[in-house]
Amino acid sequence: MSDLTPRGTSAAPAPADGDNRYKAVQAKLDKLGKAMDDATLELEGLRRSMQANANDAGDMAQDIANAHLDPKFVALTRAVETALDGATREVRTLCDTAQETADLTHQTRRTHSKLYGALDDIRSNRRERTPKPGFFNR
């Protein structure tokens, strides 16, 4: 039986709402990075569970063969083991991709902070209004 249950939240960890202010972008990147870290952990747990199930299916196929039951049941159980092994490899690939995405998200957040953090501090602490970033790039 699976322990996977759907979450009550929306599919997107950070909505793409068009709010491009510095602090909003930092918050969205932080939320996305944490969601991808969580997904990586959940996928790794799923991979381990699937691998254990594949190993159990292999052991069961051997037990069926040792009991001299109909060979078609051995073949079917081996097919389940093979399918679970293949799915386990694909979940591993997905897990690696989720981890890479999390790492890139954290790197993007740091780079964004380095590039725009000081500008945001200056703009946030002034009483006078200042031009938006990109105003002078015309």
Salt bridges, closest charged atoms under 4 A:
ASP17 OD1 - LYS28 NZ 2.45
ASP19 OD2 - ARG21 NH2 2.56
ASP30 OD2 - LYS34 NZ 3.30
ASP37 OD2 - HIS106 NE2 2.93
GLU42 OE2 - ARG7 NH2 2.15
GLU44 OE2 - ARG47 NH2 2.68
GLU44 OE2 - ARG48 NE 3.25
GLU44 OE1 - ARG92 NH1 2.73
GLU81 OE1 - ARG78 NH1 3.29
ASP96 OD1 - ARG92 NH2 3.09
ASP120 OD2 - LYS23 NZ 2.59
